[in-house]
Amino acid sequence: MAIGNMNLKTRMLEGIDVNNFKCIVIGAGICGSIAARRLSEMGHDVLVLQAGPDTGDKRIDFAGNYARALAKHPGSPYSNLGPGDVIGPDNNKAYYTYTHDSTKFLSSFLRIGGGSTWHFMGNVPRFIPEDFKLLEKYQVGANWPIDYDDIETEYCEAEREMGVSGDHEQWNDYLEAWRSSPYPMHKIWQCYGDTIFLERVNNLVVKGKQIKVMSTPQARNSTIYDGRPACAGNSSCVPICPIQAKYDATVTMRNATKAVVSYDTVVKKLIPGPGGNIEQIHCIDARSRTERTIMVNDRFVILAAHAIETPRLLIYSGLAKKSGQVGKNLMDHLQGYCTALAEKPVYPFRGPITTSGIDAFRQGDHRKEFSAFRMSIGNDGWGRTESPHKTLWATLQSGQFGKSLVNTVRERVTRMIRISFSTEMLPDRANYVDLSNSEFDQFGIPRPRLRFSFPDYNKLAFNFAYKCSSEIMRAAGCQVDDSKWDPTKYSGAGHIIGTTRMGESHTNSVVNSYGMVHEHANLYIAGPSIFPTSGTANPTLTAAALTFRMMKHLSPLL
């Protein structure tokens, strides 16, 4: 198969001369797709190995799957993709295995072309400067080997690539995070329910912080952008945007004009040579189960397989062992909720799941004692805590039928509103990913084994964040039932972070600040797995920015 100026798709490298490629990328999520596009723009042919299937033109089918699914969860549109479907945690709760002393890790990911951007919420605020210097400023966590200024330009590039809608004037210099370029699009209009907070809470002082109800930057079109339509308010952003107004990584991959993507191709092992460079990639065809070895020779390998699969592959391959950090420091943004009933109907479910947030508590001396956190104002009723279906079922069970049933459900659901708070985690070697000794996937590879805990640093933040949220709710005239608050329960944010941290040396980190694995000079890692700390914002934009920075570093080496 010839390599021309078009993005090609194939199955298990059939007819492909792998020697024609300058670089090999493992993973077709956002970071792998950015790497493939940048390599294409540099004039290099690139081979992309993706474990999951090509999603092609299946968007409407996915939306239909979600509409028909009785159990609606992030993986429900993407189940039963056909023969050879590569199992992942979104559609198999048993995919993760656990140590005997672990709590459940509640975030999952998709193993399909485009990765988890298919079902991410699309919120893309930047990290703030102090997120990069947590140890230096507050004597907890770790410092990054770079700071905000080192990736500010790349933040702008990532915002242009994804198509971010935001309010430049509002965000420029807020929490000391300066901006050198405006957002590509004006902000997404804020939902009707946000108005009660804008009118009654904006500029209120809560626990010593001035509250600013701000439009959340989103990888979602507020107007036509990059050939995609503006958001039409379908309200199913998680798990599927039926019209692709919300960005997903297939947008970037289809612009990687010199990339060949081999879907259904599971990378089993990376084999190094005597000098440490990766020399072989062992692959399995997910459909036929046939195996193939790719000789790497003098090429670069970019591993962009997410923060669970990346350490899993490194450990199974016996790579990057000197630091003892591979798989360590597994993090998420543990979430809690404050739910309330507004005085009057706020009519949720019209528009994106959230359009406004409160960021004041992302910064401050409290980080010495407990987590910083972002607040999101929900436009999905009570979210995970009580869906409209659950409201309907509970009302039926109470014995109400006919007009009484309709009126009760309408009166309750239209007034439901929530604030969620996402708390940062500190890196901790005791939270980790390694390999199961007894459970294997469909290809005979050990399943990932996790050890995870709900730290005191987050528990203290939960109680504080709930008090702040309930004070804000009451100031907005909402009825809060504190009996519903359970500080022992958390949910996952879908922000899987850590496990191959960046740093200055192989003695304390897996990669350097550009993502190069210290012990294997032709192997680079892209994605949130290289974050030393979790920061206080959704990780996708920062991961994308770091990938742009990596590609600038690689350019003169290719």
N, C-alpha and C positions, 0 to 999 in steps of 0.2 A: 504494500500500500504506500503510495507516494505521500510525502509530506508537503502540503501546499499552504496557501494563505487562507486556510479555513479551519475552524475547529472540527476535529474528527472524533467519532466515537467508535469503539471497537469492543470486542469481547476477548478477554484474556490474551491480548497482544497478537491475535491471529493475523499473519501476513505482515507483521511489523518487524522491521530491522531495528532492534533496540540500540544499535550502535550509532544511529543517526541523531541521537538526542544529546543535547549539551547538558541537560539537567533532568533529574528524576524527582518528581514531587509525589509524596505519599499522603493522600487525602484531598478531597475536592470540596471541602467546606470553605469558609470565607478566607482563611489564611492561605490554604493551598491554591485557591482560585486567584487571589491577588498575586501570589508568587508566579503562577502560570501566565497571568496577563502581563506582568512586568517583564518576564523573560521573553514573551512574544514581542513586546514593544522594543526590547533590546535587539531583536532579530534572531533570537535563539529558538531552536526547536526544543520542545519540552514534552516529556512523557509524564502523565499523571496516572497514578494507580489508586483506584477508589474501590474500597471493599464493598460498598452497597451498589444498588442498581442505578441506572440512568433514570431520571424522573421525566425526561423528555417533555411531551405535551400532555402529561397526566394531571395537570392542576385541577381541571374540572372533575375528573374522576376522584381525586383526593377530596375535593369539597363534597362530592356526593357520598363518599365513604363516611365522612364526618357527620353529615346530615342524618345518615341512616344508623350510625352507631348508637347503641343503647348506652354503652359506657363511653362517655366523652372525656378523653384525656389527651395529652400532647401527641401520643403515638397513634391515636385512632384513625386519622386519615391515611396512615402509611402502613397499615397492617396488611398482611397477605399480598405482598408485592409479586409473588410468583415463585417458581422453582428456584432454589438457591438463595432465597431471601436470607440475608445475613442478619442473624439475631443480634439485637441490642437491647439496652435496658428500657427503651420506650415501649416495647411490645412484649417484654418478657421480664416480669418482676424477679425471676430467679436468676437473671443474668449476673447480677452481683452476688458474690458470696461474701461471708463475713467472718471475722474472728469471733471467738466466744464472748468477748467483752465489748463488742461494738454495738452502737445504736445504728439505726437505718440511715443510709445516705439517701436523701429524698430528691435528688436531681438526676435527670437522665439526659440522653443525647440520641440523635438519629444517625444511623449508618446508611445514608443514601446520598446520591449526588446532590450537592448543595448543603449537606450536613444539617446542623441544628438551626441554621438561619431560616429553614422552612417554618419552624414553630416558635422562634423567639419572639418576644413581645415587640421588638423594634426600638426600644428606648436606648439612646446612645449618648448620654452625658459623658463628658470627659472626666478623668481623674483630676483632682486638684493638686497643686504643688506639694502640699504636705503629705499627701498619700505616698510620695516617693521617698520620704525621709522620716518615717514613723519612729525608728529607733533613735535617730539623732534628735528629734524634736520632743518625743514623749517617753523615751526609754522603754519602749515595748516593740515587739515585732522585729522588723529588719529594715535596712535601707536598700533601695535599689542602686545599682551601679550607674544609673542615669537619673536625670531629673526632668521636670516638666518641660523646661526650655529645650532639652535635647530632642523632644519629639513633637514640639508644637507645630512645626511645619508639616510633619507627617499626620498629625491630627487633622489638619486642613485637607490633606490629600485623601485621607480615609473618609472624611465627610463628603467630599466630592464623589468619590467612588460609590459610596452607598446611597447617596442622595439624601442628605439630612435636612429636615425642615426644623427651623429654630429661629429664635429671636436673638440676633447678634448683640444688639444694644443691651438687652437685659442680662445676657450671660458674660459679656466682655468684662473682665476683671472681677467678676463675682467670686468670692472666696480665693482671690488672688490668681485666678486662672485667666490670664490674658489671652486674647484671640488676635491673630494677625489677618484673618480673612473672615468675611461674613459667611453665614450658612448658604448653601446652594439654593435653598428655597425659604420663603417666609414660613413662620410657624404654622403648625396644624391648629385649626380653630379649637378653642377650649370648649369642653362639653358643658351642657347646661348645668349639670350638678356642680361644676367647679365654681359657678357664679356665686354661690352662697359663701364660699371661702374667700373669693376675691372681694366680695362686698363687706364681709364681717370680720375676717381674720387677717387680711393683708396688713402688715406692719404692726400687728399685735406682738407684745413681748411675752414669750413663754419660756420659763426656766432660764431667764437671762439672755435669750436669743430673740432677735427681731425676725419675725416670720415673714418670708417672701413667698407668695404663691406664684410659682413660675411655670411657664410653658415648658414642658419636657422636650428636649431635642429628640427627634425621632427619625429613624431610617424609613420614612414613610412619605410618600409624595403629597405635598399640599397643592401641587399643580402638575401638569404633564412634565415629566422629567425622564431623560434617557429612554424615550420611547414607551414609557409606562404611564398609566393613567393616574390621576389624583385619587386619593382615598375617598371611597364612597360610603364609608361608615358601616361596613358589613358586620363589624363587631366580633369577628372570629379570628382576630390577629393571632391568637394562640388557640388552635394550632395551625390555621391555614388562612392565608389571604387569597380569596378566590380570584382576584383580578391582578395580582402582583403589584399593587400600589405600594405594598411593603416590600422592602429590599429582601432578596435572598441571594445566596452565592451563585446560583445559576446565571444571574445577570452578569457577573464578572467573568465566569468561566466561558460563556459564549462569546465574549470579547477577547479571549485568549486565542488569537487567530493562528498561532503556530503550535498549539497544544494538541496532542492526541491523548484522549482520556480512555483508559482501559477500565471499564466498570466491572463489577462482580469479581474484582481481583483483590484477594486478601493477602496482604504481606505477612508472611509467617515469621521470617527471621532476617536479620541483617548480619552479614558475616564480615568481620574486619580482617585485614591483612596484617603482616608482621609489624608494619609501621603505625598501625592504628586506623588507617583510612578504611572506610567501608569498601569492600571489593565485590560482594555478591548480595543480591536481594533474592530471597526465596519466596515465591508466590504460589497461591492456590486459586484455581478457577472455582468460584463459588457454585457454579452450576454443574460442571463436569467432574469436579474434584481432582482434576489433573494438576500437576505441579510443574513449575518452571523456575529456572534460575537465570537471573539477569546479571551479567558481569558489569560492574560499575565502571571499571578501569579508572580513568582520571577525572571522572565527572563528580558533580556535587549532588548530594541527596538532601532534600528538604522534607523533614518529617512534620506533617501538619495533621495529626490524627487525633487531636483532642487530648484532654488531661487525664483520661482513663486509659485509652488505647495506646498513647505514646509511651508512658512508663511500662505498660504491659509488654509492649514489643521490645523495649530496651532491656527489661529484666529477662525475658525469654531468650533474648539474643546474647545476654551476658555482657552488655555494653555499659560504659560510663560508670564503672564501679568505684573509682577511687574516692569520690566525695561521700559516698554512702547516702546521697540525697535523692537518688532516683526513686520515684514513687512517694517520697515523703512530703509532708506539708500540704495534704489535701485540704482544700478550702471551698467554701460556698458563701453566699450571703444569706444567712439564716433569717427567715422572715416570720414576723408576727402580724396580727391584724387587730384593729379597733373597728368594730362595726356599730352602726347607729341607724336610726330612722330620722330622716329630715322632717321638718315641720310640714312641708308641702311636697308634692311629687317632684322628683328630680329626673324622672324618666331615664333610667340607665339603659344600657345596651344600644344606644344610638351613637355610633362613632367608635373610635378605638377604645381599648380596654382602660387606658389611662392617658390623659393629656396634660395633666398638671402635677407638680410635685413641690415638696418643701425640702430644701437642701441645707438649711441653716445648721443642722446638727451633724453635718459631715466634718466640721472643723471645731477644734477647741480642746482645752485641757482635760476634759472628761475622757479623752482617749488614753490617758494614763491609767484609768481605772476600769473603763468599759468601752464597748464598741461605739464608734461613730456610725451614723446611719442616714440613709435617704428615706424620705416619706413619699409615697405615691397616693394620690387621690383616685380612688377607683371609679370607673364608669361601668362596672359589671356587677352591680348590686352588692351582695356580700361575698362575691368571688367564690373561693373554695369552701368557705365556711357554711354557706347555705345557698344553693342554686335555686332558680325558680321551680325546677322539677321537685326539689326537696320541699319547698314551700307548699307546692300544690299537694304533694303526697301527705304532708303533715295536716293540711287543712281537710283533706278527704278523711283521714283517720279520725279527725275530731268530730266527724259526723255531718259536716256541711256539704250541701249539694246545691245545684241550680244557681239562682241569682246570689244566694248567700256565699256560695263557694267562689263565684266569679268576683264579687265585690271584695271579699276578704283577701283573696290573692292579689287583686289589682291594687288595693289600698296598701298592702304591705310591700309588694315588689317594686312599685313605682317610687317608694320613699327610701328604699335601701341605699345606703352609701357606706363606704369603708375608707379607711386609711391603712395602708400596709407600710411596714417599716422593714428595710433590709439592712441587717447589721453585718459589719465587717468581721471577718475572722482573722485571728493571728496565725502565722505559720507555726506548726507544731509537728515535730517528727512522729509523735504518737498517733497522728491522723495520717493514714497512708494507703497506698495501693500496692499490692504485690500479687502473687499468683496462688491460686487454689492448689492444694495438694491432691484433691480428690474429684473436683468438678471440671469438666472439659466442655468446650463448645462443639459445634457440629463438625469442626475441622480437626479436632483432637488437640487444640491449643488450650492450656489451662485458662479457666475463667478468671477474671479479676477478683481478687479478694480484698475487701476493704476493712479498715479499722477506723471508726469515726466516733466522735463524741460531741456533746453539746456543752461547750466550755463555760465556765463561770463568767468569763469576760463578756460573753454574749447573753448569759442569763441576767446579769446586772443591767445590761443595755435593754433587754426586753422590758423589764419593769419600768425603767426610766422612759423608754420610748412609748410605752402604753399610756403612762401618765400624761406625757406631752400630747399624744394623739387624742386622748379623751378630753383634755382641756381645750384643745383646738375644736373638737367636735361640739362641745357644749357652747363655746363662744360663737359657733356658727348656727346655734339654735337647734342642734340635733339631740335626740334622746339616746343616751348611751346606757346599755344594760351591762354593768360591770360584772355581773354574775357569769357572763359568757366568756370572760377572760380567763385563760388558762396559761400561766407563764411557763409551764413545763412542755408545752407543745410548740413545735416550730415546723415550718414548711421549707422546702428547698426553693431557691430562686432560679434554678437552672443555670447557675453560674459556677461551672466546675473549673477550679483554679488551683494552681500550684502543681507539684509533683516532679517538675524538672527545672528548678529555680535557676535564675541567672545570677551571676556574681563575678568577682574578679579572679577567682582561682578554682582549680579542680579540688582543692581541699575543702571547700565549703559550698560549691555550687556545681551544677551540671553543665551549664552553658555560659558563654560570656554575654556581654550586653547586646551583641548582634545575633545571638541565638546559636553560635557555633559551639558544638559539644567540645569541651576542653580536650578530651582524650581522642577525638576522632575528627580531624581537621576538615574533612569533606562532608561532614554530617551537620546539618543545621536543624533546629527545632523552631517551629512557629506556632503561636497560639497562647492561650492563657496559662498553659502549664508552666511557662517560664517566668510567671509573675512571682517575685519574692514575697509580696503581700497581696491581700485581696483588694485593697483600695476601697473606695466608698461609692463606686458607680458600676453599672453593668459593664462587664469586661470586654464586650465585642469590639467596640471602637478602639480601645487601647491595644488590643491584640492586632487589629488591622493596621494601626499606626506603626506598631513595632515591626510588622511584616514589611511595610514600605521602607522602614529604616534598614532592615536586613538586606533588602534587595539593592539599595544604594551601596551598601558595603560590598555586596557580592559582585556588582557590575564590573569593576575593574579586574576582578579575579577570574572572570569567565573567558 
